Amino acid sequence: MKSTFQIYNSLAREKQVFVSMAPGQVRMYVCGMTVYDFCHLGHARVMVVFDLLKRWLRALGYTVTYVRNITDIDDKIIRRALENGESIRELTDRFIAAMHEDADALGVERPDHEPRATEYVAEMQSMIQSLMDKRLAYRDESGDVNFSVRAFPQYGRLSGKSVDELRAGERVGVSGTKNDPLDFVLWKSAKADEPADAKWASAFGEGRPGWHIECSAMSCKLLGNDFDIHGGGADLQFPHHENEIAQSVGANGGEFARHWMHNGFVRVVTDGKDEKMSKSLGNFFTIRDILRVYDPEVIRFFILRAQYRSPLTYSEAHLQDAKAALGRLYKAVGDVQPVADIDWNLDFETRFALAMNDDLNTPVAAAVLFDMANEVNREADLALAARLKALAQLLGLLGRTGEAFLKASVGEQAVLGEADIEALIAQRAQAKAEKNFAKADDIRKSLLDQGVALEDVRGGPTQWRRV
């Protein structure tokens, strides 16, 4: 199946058959989080999408080295630490721990390497010095070291625009000490009011690295100067990823990353308006906000129901639909164990692989799972249920029994515990035995009002699930 896997390469602006640089091996870098606050749904999408990519590459037989960095020094981090009266390390440690809790809840496996920017400052300084030696960077009057965009002829390849086009669209005010407004900072000169833990000694004066150089230094150190895949959110394509290419190729030569992948934006429907999710609009949701109401696997499934390059629209209706749909899959598989080895020559498996090999087309792959579930329910085919579960687990889904999912309590909605529910079911059974059907109906309605649906099974005990 390896030979048919296609991914959309943002650099080429087309889908391409994926060919790794070293046979059987994939080296992948993804821009991670800036840790000064809790992760939001946009972060969740990045984590889930590239976790999925790593899982599928391994299913295809590749050995994958996955690096996702942590930005633990920048202006926002310094400002938040000063506001809180804590050290930068105390702040970032706290939010890294929170990030891991959120990622673990969503079934996101830890990257093979998770470098913190502050641990690679020496590598950043070395790369900056190389760029200065090659006259691709200069120190300005303020003491900052900047990359000279016009000295790098390939600049604009990823965005698909020339330097002059980018310059014409430049609307952000920039320092008058730069040679060109598009030039970007590699090393920020230390300011008197910045804390000591935000400063490093260097050949270009005391200061700290700029954001863009962090990812170049960490990716090249851990994966080599050239590697297979570089990923991140669509908002990073320009200028962050464009700048990464310029400084990495400028310093080291080569091609840096062969394939560039970008997941789409998250949009939010509030008060009838469909808008891009952003902090500036005040319409963003942290992962923790959503976990108070929805099972984490529902959130993961909600993310995967959209193809990764498409917009992902957040709404209560879409999450409720994802919850109901995932429940249907869990009802189909029940408590069966997944098959140990997937036979990719079988019909459903072949269709699933075709979808995943088409640029991770998860909506089509999910449709295959529902076709399998329908046949499982129609034929009571436990062997097919085991095959369904194995495929779903490649997406990080259906890792529990059906009963465990359907009865799982979720955050603030878990009003009733299992013992309370079972007691009320017993009271309802007693009322029915006494032909007090009005009381039995009242108990059913009371449970439903508290998020518990009952299902009477002929000849068996009443089943229940949370809704």
N, C-alpha and C positions, 0 to 999 in steps of 0.2 A: 504493500500500500504506500510505501514511502515515495515511490516515483510519481504518485498522482496527487500528493499534497500541495495545494496551492494557497498562498497567502497574498493579500493585497500589500504591495510594497509602496509606501507613501513616497519614497524617493523616485521610483519609476512611474508612479501614478497608474499602476495597473496590477492585476493579479498575475503572479508568477509561480511557476513550479518551484517549490522550495528545494534547494540543494545546499547541504551543509558544507562548510569549508573543509572539514575533516570527516571522512566517511564514518557514519554511525555516531557522530558526536555533535552536539549543539551547544554553543555558548551564547547565553542570552542575558541582556541587561535591561532592567526596567527602572525608570525614575520613580522613586518612592516618595514618602511623605516628609513634609516639613513639620517637625513635632513641637508645636507650641499650643495645640488645642486638640480636642477630640476629633477623630476621623468622621467625615461625612459620607453621604451616599456616593458622591463622585469618587472618593477614595476607595469605597467598597467595590465599585465597578472595576477600577484598575486592578485591585487585588484579585478579584474573582476571574476576570478575563484572562490575565496572564497566568494564574494558577491553572485555569482550564487549558491554555496553550501548552504549558509544561506537561500536564497530565496526558494530553493527546500525543505530544511528541514522544513521550515515553511509551505510550501504547503502540506507537508506530515502530518501536524498537530502538529509538535513539537513547544514548546516554546524555542527559541534559545537565549542564552547569548553569544554575539560575542565580543571578545576582540582582537584588533589589535594595537600593541604597536608602539611607536615612540622612536627611539634611538636619543636622543638629546645631548649626550656627548660621544665622542670618539676621537681618534687621528686625523682623517680627519676633524672633526668639529673644533677642537682646531686650527689646522693648517690653515684652511680656514678663521676662525675668525681673527687670527693674521694677515694673508695676507691682509684682507679687512680693518683692523683697526677698528673692531667693536666687541661688546661683543658677547659671545656665545649665549646669549638669543636673541639678536637682529638678529643674523644670523638664528638661528633655528626658531624663530617666522615667519620670512619672508618666509622660505622654507616650513614650515608647512602650511601657508596660500596658497602658490602656489600648494602644494600637494592636498589640499582640492579643489581648483579650478579645477585641472585636474580630480580628482576623481568624482566630481559633474558632470563635462562635460560628463564623460563616463557612467553616470547613476549608479555609485557605491554608494549605501546607506551607511551612516556613521555607523561605528561599535557602539555597545552599550556602549563600553568603549574604550577610546583611550589614555591609560596612557603614560605619558612622563617619561623616565627613571630617570630624575633628581628629580622627585617627589617621588621616591621609594628607595632612597639611604639607608634610615634607615632599610627597609626590607632586602635590599641586605647585609648590614652589619650584621644583625641578622643571616641570612642564612650562611654567611661566618664564623661567630663565631661558629655556630653549627657544621660546617664541621671541624673546627679546634679542637673543643672539642672531636669530634669523630675520631681524627687523620686521617682524610681524606684530610686535607689541612695543609700547613706549610708556615711559613714566611722564605724567603731566605735571603741571605746576602745583596741583593740590597734593601730589605725592601718590595718587592712584596710578596703577599700571593698567593700561587699556589695550585691547586687541585692535589692530588697525584693519578694519573691514576691507577697505579698498586695496590693501596690499595682498588680499587673498582672492584671486580671480574667480574661484569656484563659489564664492559666497552667493547664496540665493537658490542653490540647486534644490534644496528640500522644499522651500516655499514656492518654487517655480517663478520667482520674480528676480529681476535684475537689481543691482544695487541702486540704480537711479530710480527705479519704480518704488523700491522700499523707502528710499530717501524722500520721495514725493509724498508718500503716505505717512511719514513720521509726524506724529502729533504730540508726542510726549516731550515736555521740556527737559533739556539735558544740560549738563555742566558746560560752561563756556570754555573750560580748559581742555576739552577733547578736541582732537583734530577734525573729527566728523561726528555728527549726531548719532550715526549708527554704530560707532565704536562702543564696545562694551567692556565693563570693568573685569579685570582678572584678579587684581589685588587692591583691596580698599585700605587706604592709609588710616591708621588709628586716630580716633577722635578723643579729645581730652575727657569728655564726659562718658566715654564707654568704659565698662568694667574691665578689670584686668584679665578675666577669663574669656574675653572676646578679642584678645590680642596675641599675636605671635611675632617673634623676631624673624627678620628675613633680610636678604641682601638688598631688597628694595625698600627697606624701612619697616618699622613696626606696623602691624595691621592684621588683616584677615582675608581669606579668599573670597572672591566673588562666587555667586551661585553656579554659574555655568561651568567654571573650571573644576568644580567639585566632582561632577559626574564624569567628566573626561578622565580625570586622574584615577578615580576609583575603578571605572570600567576597564581601563587599559592595564592597570596594575593586576586586577584579578582575572581578566579574560584575555589579555594580550592586546596589542595595538589594533588588530583586526579581529572581528568576531561576527557571529551569524545574525543575531537579531537584537535590535534596540527598540524598546517599546515605551509607551506612556500614553497619557491622555491627549486628545486632540488639541487642547489648549497649550501644550508644550511644543507643538511642531514648530512654531515661530514665536519668539526668537530662541527659546532655550535649545532645542535640538539643532536648529541651524547653527547656533553658536558653538555647540559641542563639536559638530563636524569641522567647522573652521579651525578651532584651536587644536583639535586632536590630529587632523590631517596636517595642519600647519606645523605641529611639533614633531610628529612621528612619520609622516608620509602615509602611504597605503590608502585604504578606503574606509577605515574605522569600522563602521557597521554596514553589512551587506544588505540587510532587510530592515526597513523601518515600519513599525506597526503602531497605529494610533486608534484607541477606542473612542467612540462618539461621546458627545456631551450628555449630561443628565438634564432633563427638563422637568418642570413641575407644573401641575395644573392646580391652581388655587383661585377660588372665586371666579371660575369660568375662564381664567386666563392661562394660556400655555406659555411659560417663560423658561429661559435657561436658568438652571439653579446656580445661585451665586450668593456669597455673603453680602455683597453690596445691596442686593435686592431684598435681603432678609428672608429668603424663601428656601434656605437650605436646611436639611435634616441630618443630624448626626446619626451614625449607625446605632448608637445607644438609644436615641429617641425612638427609632423604629423597632428595636429589639424589645422595648417595653410593651409592644402591642403584638408583634408578629414573631413566630418561630424563626430562628436564623436560617433554617433550610428553605423556608418560604421566600426569604429575601434573596438568597442565592438563586433559587429557581426563577424568581421575578427578573433578576439581572440576566440570566441565561436565556430567557424566552425572547430576548431581542438579540439580533445579530450584532456582534460587538462594535462594528463601525457605524451602526444606526443610532439615532437618538434614543435614549431610554427615558420614557415619560413616567414620572412618579405620580401616582394618585392612589387614593384609598381603593377605588374600584379595581385598579390593576393589581394591587396587592391582594385584595380579596379573591380575585379571579385566580391568581397564582396559588393561593392557599387551597382553593377548592380543587384546582387541577392537580396539584401535588397530592392531595388527599385521594383522588381517583387512582393515581398510580400506586399509592401505598395500599389501597384496598385490593388492588389486583395482585400485588406480590405477597401480601400477608406476611407470614413468617418464614417463607422459603429462603434458602441460602443461594447466593449467586453461583452460577457455574464457574468452575475454576479456570477453564480455558475457553475463550471465545472463539467460535468457528466463524471466521469472516467470510466463508463461502455460502453460508445460509442466507436466505432472502432478506430478512429483517436486518441482520448484521451488515450485509452488503449495502443496503440502503442507508443505514446509519453512518457507515464509513464514507460513503459518497458525499453525504451532507457535511460531515466534519472535515473532509479533505477539500471541500469547497470553501476555503477561507473561514473555517469554523462556523458553518451555518447551523447554529444551535436551534433556531426555530424549526427547521426541517428535521433535524435530529430528534427533537422533542416530539414532533408529529409521528415519527416512527415509533417512539415509545408508547404513544397513545393508541396507535394501531395495534401494537402488541397487547396492550392492556385490554382493548376491546375483544380481541380473540381469546385472551386468557379467561375473561369473564364469560364469554359465549361457550367456550369448550371446557372450562374448568381444567385448563392445561397447566399443571404445576411445572412441568419441564420448561415450557415457554416463559412462565413467570420467572424462573431462575435465570433464563437468558436475558429477559428484560432487566432484571436487577443488576446483572453484570454490566450491561451497557450503560445504565443510569449511573452506576458508580464511577464510570469513566468521567462523568460530568460532576462528580462529587455529590451525587444525590442517592436517595434510598439506602442510606447506611444503617437504618433502624428497621425494626419490624413494623408492620402496618399498625398494630395495636399501640406500640410505643409512640408513633407519630400522632395518631388520631387522638390519643389521650394525653398528649404532652401539654403541660401547663405553661403559659407564656406570661411572664412579667406581671404587670398590673391587672391583666385580665383574668388571672387565675384566682377567682373569687372562691371557688369550691375546690377542696382537695378530693382525692380519689375516694377516701373513706366516707366523706360526706355524700358524695354522689352515689356510692353503692348503698348507703343507708337509705337515701331517698328512693332509689330504685326498689329496694326491699319493701318500703312503705307503700309504694305504688302497686307492687305485686300483691300485697296484703289487701289493699283497697279493691283491686280487681277481683280477688278471690271472694271478697265479701259483697261483690257486685255494686260497690260504691264507685261507679264509673266517673261521677262528677269529681270526686276527690282524686282519682287516678289521673284524670285529664288536667286537673289543677297542678299536680306534681310535675307532669310532663311539661306544661307551659312554664312553670316556675324554673325548671331546669334549663329550658330553652332560653328564657330571659337572662339566665346567668351564663349563657354560652355553651350549654351542653345539650346535644341532640340525642334522642333515644331512637333505637330501631328494634322493634319486636321481631324475633326470629322464631318461626313456627317450630315447635318441638325443642327449643333451646332457650338459654337465658337471654334477657334483654341486653343488647349491645349499646354502647354509648361512645360518643366522640365529641371533642370540643369543636365549636364552629366559630 
